[in-house]
Amino acid sequence: MARKKRKLKKGVILPLCILSFFILYFASFWYFSKLEKSNNVEVQTQTQEDDRPLLTQLRYKDKIYLSDDTVSNIRVESEYWNELDYILAELKEIRTPESFNPIYTGNSDDGIKFSTDLNYLRVYTVSKESYYKIPVDSQEEFNNVLKKSIYTSFGFVSQYKNWESVNITYGNKKKKIHKWKFDDLSYQMGSKRIVGKVQPEKSKERSEYNFTINLKIEGQDIVVETMGENYVKINSHGLESYYEVHNSLYDYIKNKIFKI
């Protein structure tokens, strides 16, 4: 004989339904509470503003771009930004000056901007601004570092579209680079880091081959000198910088230009 199916008593069904309802209710409440809390934390993180002074925020930025009336958006090497930081750390906030005509402008990669006429520094965002006085005895150094940051940088030197003429010399040999080769030469230019003078000069003395690149840019004479395979000196606007570089520039000139 087939067994009869056992039926739940009506008195048992009702408590089970009520228990299931409360389990689902509390589970849903817990889940949506966690979700709302997570969303609130994310919104607070996104909208929280940096309440430090604008100058302090600017000093600790990793990526800074600099412009003047000739060139735009040159990335400032970290070594030069660290040099500027010694001056920036001493600046005092002042009221808005009566006269302010900036020579240099710049910005970080996240919205903080600045400009200077070498007497004052303006730091600003969309919603606020601050002015700082640059001490007289720091103005020349401040200008030199800003100028070096632009004109002795590979960011400036390698902009081949601004090149007017290029000649490369090796001993008493001289090669003129034609315009259709400008981009090839520019592609080889890149630095690893800024270095001091001693090691590059020693490398130059030991090297059998050293080359001098003479560039005409915006009417200015720029000299890029290889110092062995791994170092370069840039002379521009009366200033100079030394770089450790990849050996691609040296090899390109040696093998492709002079075919030594």
N, C-alpha and C positions, 0 to 999 in steps of 0.2 A: 504493500500500500504506500502511496506517496504521502510524504509528511506534509502537514499543514503549515503554512507560513505563519510565523508568530507576528502578531500585530502589536504595535506600540499602543499603550493605553493613552487615552486623551489627556490624562492628568500628567503624563510624562512629556508629551509633545510641547506643551506651552512653556514649561521651564527651560527646555532645550532651546526654543526659539528666542526666549529672552536672553539666555546666556550667550548665544551666538551673536545677537544684536550688540550686546555690550562689548564683546571681544572685537568685533569689526569696528565699533565706534572708537574705542580706545586706540586700536591699531592705526586707524585713519588719523585720529587727533595727533598721535605721536609723530606720524610721518610728515604731516603738513606743518607741524610746529618746527620740526628739524629743518624742513625746506625753507620756511620763512626766516628762521634764524640765520641760515646760510646766506640767503639773499640779502639780508640786512647787513651782514658783515661785509659782503662784497660791495654793496653800495657805499657803505661808510669808508671803505678802503679807497674806492675810486674818487670820492668827493672830498676826502680829507686834504686840506691844503697845507703846504709847507709854510709855517708861520715864522721861520727864521728871516732875518734881514735879507733883502735882495742881494746885497754884496756877498754875504756869506754863502748864499745859494750858488751864486755865480762862481765863486772861488773853487767850489768842489765839483764843478762839472767836468766830465771826462772829454767831451767833444766840444771844441770851440772853433768857430769860423770867423774870419776877419776880412774886412773890406776897406778900401779907401776909394778915392775918386778915379783910380786907374784900373784896379782889379777887384774881383768879388769872390767871396766865399772860399778863401784859402784856409785850409785846416791848420790850426796852430799845433805845432809839435808839443808834446807834453813837457819836454825839458824847458821850453821857452815859457809855457804857461806857469811852470813852477817858479821860474825867475820872476815873472810878473807878480806872483802871489806874495812875494816878500814886500812888494810895494802896496798891493791891495790890502794886505793885512793891517797896514798902518793908517789907512784912510779914515777920515771922520765925516759923518753925514752932515750936510749943511742945508740951508734953505735954497730954493730955486734961484740960481744966479740971474742977474739982470741980462747978461749977454752970454750966449752959448752957441758956437758955430763949430760943430764936430768935424774933425779931420779923419778919424777912424770910426767905423761902426763894426759891430760884431753880434754874434748870437750863439747860444748853446743849441743843442739839437732838440730841446724840449720847451722852447718858448721864452726863455729869458734873453733879453736883448740889452746891448750897452752901446754907448758912444762916448767919444772923448775929444776935447779940443786941446788936450794936454794940460790945461789948467783945472778942468773939472771932469769928473766921470759921472755919466748918467746911466743908471741901471733901471730897467723898466720891464713891465709885462703889459698885458692888455688892460689890467685893472689898477695898477699902481706903479709909482716910480720913486726913485730916490737919487739925490745928487751928493757927490763926495768931492772934497777938495784934494787935489794932488799937490803935495809940498813942492816948493820951488826947487829944492835940491834933489828931487827925484824925477823931475820932468824930463831931463835929457836921457836918463837911463830908461825911463818908461817909453819914450819915443823910439829909442834905439832897439829895444826888444820887440816892440810892435812892428817896426820897420823890418828887422831881421826875420820875424815870423812870416812876413809876406814875401819879401824880395830875395831871401836866401833859402827859400823852401823849394822842394821839388814840385809842390803843388803849383807854384808860379813858373818855375823854369821849364817844366815839361808841357806847358800849354802851347803846343806847336802851332796852333792857329794864330797865335800872336807873334810868332817868329817872323822877322823881316829878312834876316839872312843868317846863315850858319857856315862857319869855317872851322875845320879841325886841323891842328898842326901836330906833327911828330918830328922833333929835331928841326931840320931845315926843310922838311916836306910839308906841304899844305894842300888840303883837299876842301873844295867847295861842295857843300851838300845842296842838291837841288830840291826844290819845294816838294816834288812828289815823293821824296825820301824823308821828309820831315817826320811824318807819323811813325815810320820804322825806327828812327833814332829816338824819338820821344818814348816809344813803347819800352825801350831798354832802361829808362830812367826811373829808379825807385830806390828808396832808402830803407834801411833797417832801423837806424837810430842815429841821433846826434852824438858825436863823440868830441873829445878834446883834440888838441893840436898835435900832441907828441907822437902818438902811434901812427897817424897818417903820414907825418913827415918822415918817420923812420921807414915806413913802408915804401914811400917814394924813393928814398935813397937806395933801397935794396932792389927795386924793380928795374928790370932791363928796359921795359917800355912804359912810357908815361905820355899821355895825350892831353891836349888842351882844346876845349870846345869854346869857340867865340860866338856868342849869340847876340843878335841885335833884337831887342824887344822893346816896343813902345819908345823907340828912339834911344834906349839905354844900352850900353855895352855890358853884357853879362859874361863872366868867365867861369866855366866848369872844368876843373882840372882833375884828371884821374891820378891817383897816388897809389900805384900798384893795382892789383885786381879788386881789392875790397874796400877802398876808401876814395872819397871824392871831396874836393874843396870847391865851394861856390863863392865867388866874389861878385857882389852886386850892390850898387848904390853906396859904395864906400864901406861896405860891411862884408864879413865873411863867416861862413859856417862850414864845419867838417862833418861828414857823414860816413858811417859804415854802410856799405851798399852790397847788393848782389853783384856777382862778377859778369852779369850779362852785358852791361854797358861796355866794360873793358874788352870782353871777347868780341862784341859786335864791331867795335872800332878797329881792333887789331886784325880780325879775320875778314870782315866784310869791306871795311873802308880802305885800309892800307894793305890788306892781304899779306901780312908778314908771316 
